[in-house]
């Protein structure tokens, strides 16, 4: 593997890890908003803030569109699932699951759904059969989530 490929791979791993940290911070902030307001408020404020930041960046950076082809309509469901995700994580963070349990179960749900999406070729993905390593990874994530939730160091 070339040095460029290694540095690109390292960047992608670091970016994904950092996104996980930011996701945890987002759930914490949204859960705090929900505790002081409502689930709707906890979803509305971050989406409004994100929209303002995105518009500001679009005005400053003026990126060129990758393609002039209209995307399929289902891609716009991301906003709906994002809003529902914020409300659900905000609700569960303020329960006995707390932040770590909410994130652990969210990760488990992402892994299970992504393996299913790969197997079925959902959303235009190429069909991909999970390997035994994929199943083992999923089992470790699920087991770790259950250990964290049921055997974690609650007070």
C-alpha positions in Angstrom: 0.0 0.0 0.0 1.4 3.4 -1.0 2.0 6.2 1.5 -0.8 8.2 0.0 -3.3 5.3 0.3 -2.2 4.8 4.0 -2.6 8.5 4.8 -6.0 8.6 3.1 -7.1 5.5 5.0 -5.9 7.0 8.2 -7.8 10.2 7.5 -11.0 8.3 6.8 -10.6 6.3 10.0 -9.9 9.4 12.0 -12.8 11.3 10.4 -15.2 8.4 11.2 -14.0 8.2 14.8 -14.3 11.9 15.2 -17.8 11.8 13.7 -18.7 9.2 16.4 -17.5 11.6 19.1 -19.4 14.5 17.6 -22.5 12.3 17.4 -22.2 11.6 21.1 -21.8 15.3 21.9 -24.9 16.0 19.7 -27.0 13.4 21.6 -25.9 15.0 24.9 -26.8 18.5 23.8 -30.1 17.4 22.3 -31.0 15.4 25.4 -30.3 18.4 27.5 -32.5 20.5 25.3 -35.3 17.9 25.6 -35.0 17.8 29.4 -35.4 21.6 29.5 -38.0 21.8 26.8 -39.7 19.1 24.7 -38.6 16.4 22.2 -39.9 18.7 19.4 -37.8 21.6 20.7 -34.8 19.3 21.0 -35.2 18.3 17.3 -36.1 21.7 15.9 -33.2 23.8 17.4 -30.3 21.6 16.1 -31.9 21.3 12.7 -32.5 25.1 12.4 -29.0 25.7 13.6 -27.6 23.2 11.1 -29.6 24.7 8.3 -28.3 28.2 9.1 -24.7 26.9 9.2 -25.1 25.0 6.0 -26.5 28.0 4.2 -23.7 30.2 5.5 -21.1 27.7 4.3 -22.8 27.4 0.9 -22.7 31.1 0.5 -19.0 31.3 1.5 -17.6 28.3 -0.2 -19.9 28.2 -3.3 -19.2 24.5 -4.0 -20.0 23.2 -7.5 -22.6 20.5 -7.8 -21.2 17.0 -8.4 -23.9 16.2 -10.9 -26.8 18.0 -12.5 -28.9 14.8 -12.2 -31.9 15.0 -9.9 -31.5 12.6 -7.0 -34.1 9.9 -6.2 -37.0 11.2 -4.0 -36.1 8.7 -1.2 -32.9 10.6 -0.4 -35.0 13.4 1.1 -36.2 11.1 3.8 -32.8 11.7 5.5 -34.3 14.8 7.1 -37.3 13.0 8.5 -35.1 10.1 9.9 -32.7 12.7 11.3 -35.5 14.5 13.1 -37.0 11.3 14.5 -33.5 10.1 15.5 -32.9 13.3 17.4 -36.2 13.0 19.2 -35.7 9.3 20.1 -32.1 9.7 21.3 -33.1 12.8 23.3 -35.9 10.8 25.0 -33.8 7.7 25.8 -30.8 9.7 27.0 -32.9 11.1 29.8 -33.8 7.5 31.1 -32.0 4.8 32.8 -30.1 4.1 29.6 -28.3 7.4 30.0 -25.9 8.6 27.3 -23.7 5.5 27.0 -26.6 3.1 26.7 -28.3 5.3 24.1 -25.2 5.5 22.0 -24.4 1.7 22.4 -27.9 0.7 21.3 -27.8 3.2 18.5 -24.5 1.7 17.3 -26.0 -1.8 17.5 -29.0 -0.7 15.5 -26.8 1.0 12.9 -24.7 -2.2 12.4 -27.7 -4.5 12.2 -29.6 -2.3 9.7 -26.5 -1.7 7.6 -25.7 -5.4 7.3 -29.4 -5.9 6.2 -29.1 -3.0 3.7 -26.0 -4.5 2.3 -27.5 -8.0 2.0 -30.6 -6.6 0.2 -28.9 -3.9 -1.8 -31.2 -1.3 -0.4 -31.1 2.4 -1.5 -29.0 1.6 -4.6 -26.2 -0.2 -2.7 -24.5 -3.1 -4.4 -25.7 -6.4 -2.9 -23.0 -7.7 -0.5 -23.2 -10.9 1.5 -21.9 -10.5 5.1 -18.8 -12.4 5.9 -18.4 -14.5 9.1 -16.2 -11.5 10.4 -19.2 -9.2 9.9 -21.4 -11.4 11.9 -18.8 -11.8 14.6 -18.3 -8.0 14.8 -22.1 -7.6 15.1 -22.2 -10.1 17.9 -19.4 -8.3 19.8 -21.1 -4.9 19.4 -24.5 -6.3 20.6 -22.8 -8.1 23.5 -20.9 -5.0 24.4 -24.0 -2.9 24.3 -25.9 -5.4 26.6 -22.9 -5.6 29.0 -22.8 -1.8 29.1 -26.5 -1.4 29.8 -27.2 -4.3 32.2 -23.8 -4.7 33.9 -22.5 -1.2 33.6 -21.4 0.8 36.6 -24.7 2.4 37.5 -25.0 4.2 40.8 
